[in-house]
Structures are given as structure tokens and as C-alpha cells.
Amino acid sequence: MIRIKLDVMMAERKMSLNELSEKVGITPANLSILKNEKGKAIRFSTLDALCKALDCQPGDLIEYIEE
């Protein structure tokens, strides 16, 4: 299972969903889907924008958990 740790990174950076949305250029609704781990895919361009906005690496946002 792939887990998106967006909520953890946002908390560590003390960044709200709306603030991140403005920095990344993605709607709060779409970010919420990622944050709540309801998404089925993520574009590399989105991952790139998130990493820039949160000053992190892709591995900080994505985690593999064996089922």
C-alpha cells in the first residue's frame, strides 16, 4: 500500500490546506483528497510542486507499507 503523508508534512511546516493550495496551484478539494489518502494517483508535476512548496523530498511525502 502506498501512503501519502501530506498531513504530516503540512503539520511539520505549520501550513494550512488553503496556504498550500495557493503555493502549489491546486484546488483545496484536490489537496484534501491527497491529504485524506483518497487519491488513486498523483502526477509528477503535482509531486514536484508539493516538494517545492513544502521544501521536502518525494520520499518525505510517499511511504510504502507492505500489506
Backbone as numpy.savetxt, mean C-alpha at the origin, in Angstrom:
# Nx Ny Nz CAx CAy CAz Cx Cy Cz
-0.03 -17.27 0.46 -0.88 -16.10 0.46 0.02 -14.87 0.46
-0.34 -13.89 -0.34 0.38 -12.62 -0.38 -0.39 -11.61 0.47
0.32 -10.98 1.38 -0.30 -9.99 2.27 0.27 -8.61 1.95
-0.60 -7.62 1.82 -0.20 -6.24 1.61 -0.20 -5.55 2.98
0.95 -5.03 3.37 1.10 -4.42 4.69 1.01 -2.90 4.63
0.09 -2.40 3.82 -0.07 -0.96 3.65 -0.48 -0.29 4.95
-1.36 -0.93 5.69 -1.81 -0.35 6.96 -0.66 -0.17 7.95
0.27 -1.12 7.98 1.42 -1.05 8.87 2.33 0.10 8.47
2.62 0.21 7.18 3.51 1.28 6.71 2.88 2.65 6.93
1.59 2.75 6.71 0.91 4.03 6.93 0.97 4.42 8.40
0.78 3.47 9.28 0.83 3.74 10.72 2.24 4.16 11.14
3.25 3.47 10.62 4.63 3.81 10.94 4.99 5.21 10.46
4.41 5.62 9.32 4.71 6.95 8.75 3.72 8.01 9.25
2.76 7.58 10.07 1.71 8.47 10.58 1.03 9.23 9.43
0.62 8.45 8.43 0.02 9.01 7.23 -1.41 8.51 7.08
-2.32 9.41 6.81 -3.72 9.04 6.64 -3.96 8.51 5.23
-5.08 7.86 5.05 -5.46 7.33 3.74 -5.60 8.47 2.74
-6.23 9.57 3.15 -6.41 10.70 2.24 -5.09 11.35 1.86
-4.18 11.47 2.82 -2.87 12.06 2.54 -2.09 11.19 1.56
-2.10 9.89 1.78 -1.41 8.97 0.88 -2.05 8.99 -0.50
-3.36 9.06 -0.54 -4.10 9.12 -1.80 -3.65 10.32 -2.64
-3.51 11.47 -2.00 -3.06 12.67 -2.71 -1.63 12.52 -3.22
-0.75 11.94 -2.43 0.65 11.78 -2.82 0.82 10.78 -3.95
-0.01 9.74 -3.94 0.14 8.65 -4.90 -0.69 8.87 -6.16
-1.78 9.62 -6.03 -2.66 9.84 -7.18 -3.63 8.70 -7.41
-4.00 8.03 -6.34 -4.97 6.92 -6.39 -6.13 7.30 -5.48
-7.33 6.91 -5.87 -8.49 7.27 -5.06 -8.41 6.62 -3.68
-8.97 7.28 -2.68 -9.00 6.67 -1.34 -9.71 5.31 -1.35
-10.73 5.17 -2.19 -11.46 3.90 -2.26 -10.55 2.76 -2.73
-9.73 3.02 -3.75 -8.82 1.99 -4.25 -7.71 1.70 -3.25
-7.21 2.72 -2.57 -6.21 2.49 -1.54 -6.80 1.69 -0.38
-8.04 1.96 -0.07 -8.72 1.23 1.00 -8.82 -0.26 0.68
-9.07 -0.57 -0.57 -9.13 -1.97 -1.01 -7.78 -2.65 -0.75
-6.69 -1.96 -1.09 -5.35 -2.52 -0.84 -5.08 -2.62 0.66
-5.42 -1.56 1.39 -5.16 -1.51 2.83 -5.88 -2.63 3.57
-7.09 -2.93 3.13 -7.90 -3.96 3.79 -7.69 -5.34 3.18
-6.68 -5.45 2.33 -6.29 -6.72 1.71 -7.42 -7.39 0.93
-8.21 -6.58 0.25 -9.30 -7.10 -0.58 -8.93 -7.12 -2.06
-7.79 -6.50 -2.41 -7.37 -6.45 -3.80 -6.87 -7.79 -4.30
-6.97 -7.97 -5.62 -6.52 -9.22 -6.23 -5.22 -9.02 -7.00
-4.86 -7.76 -7.24 -3.65 -7.46 -8.00 -3.20 -6.05 -7.68
-1.93 -5.78 -7.98 -1.39 -4.43 -7.84 -0.46 -4.17 -9.01
-0.61 -3.02 -9.63 0.25 -2.66 -10.76 1.62 -2.24 -10.23
2.63 -2.49 -11.05 3.97 -2.05 -10.66 4.03 -0.54 -10.53
3.29 0.18 -11.36 3.29 1.65 -11.26 2.69 2.09 -9.93
1.68 1.37 -9.45 1.08 1.68 -8.14 2.06 1.35 -7.03
2.69 0.21 -7.12 3.68 -0.19 -6.13 4.83 0.81 -6.08
5.27 1.25 -7.24 6.33 2.25 -7.33 5.91 3.55 -6.64
4.71 4.01 -6.92 4.21 5.26 -6.33 4.07 5.13 -4.81
3.60 3.98 -4.34 3.48 3.75 -2.90 4.85 3.76 -2.23
5.82 3.10 -2.85 7.16 3.06 -2.28 7.77 4.45 -2.21
7.55 5.26 -3.24 8.06 6.64 -3.22 7.40 7.45 -2.12
6.08 7.36 -2.02 5.34 8.16 -1.05 5.64 7.74 0.39
5.87 6.44 0.60 6.10 5.93 1.95 7.58 5.75 2.26
8.44 6.06 1.29 9.88 5.93 1.44 10.25 4.52 1.95
9.85 3.53 1.16 10.09 2.14 1.55 10.41 1.30 0.33
10.71 0.05 0.56 10.99 -0.92 -0.50 9.74 -1.79 -0.72
9.59 -2.41 -1.91 8.43 -3.28 -2.15 8.28 -4.37 -1.09
9.39 -4.91 -0.61 9.34 -5.94 0.43 8.77 -5.46 1.75
8.80 -4.14 1.95 8.20 -3.57 3.16 6.67 -3.58 3.06
6.15 -3.62 1.85 4.70 -3.57 1.63 4.08 -4.93 1.33
4.89 -5.85 0.84 4.36 -7.15 0.41 5.05 -8.26 1.20
4.23 -9.20 1.67 4.74 -10.31 2.46 4.10 -11.61 1.97
4.90 -12.67 1.85 4.38 -13.98 1.48 4.21 -14.80 2.77
3.01 -15.35 2.92 2.71 -16.22 4.07 2.29 -17.58 3.52
3.01 -18.61 3.89 2.67 -19.95 3.42 1.40 -20.42 4.11
0.50 -20.99 3.32 -0.77 -21.47 3.88 -0.66 -22.90 4.34
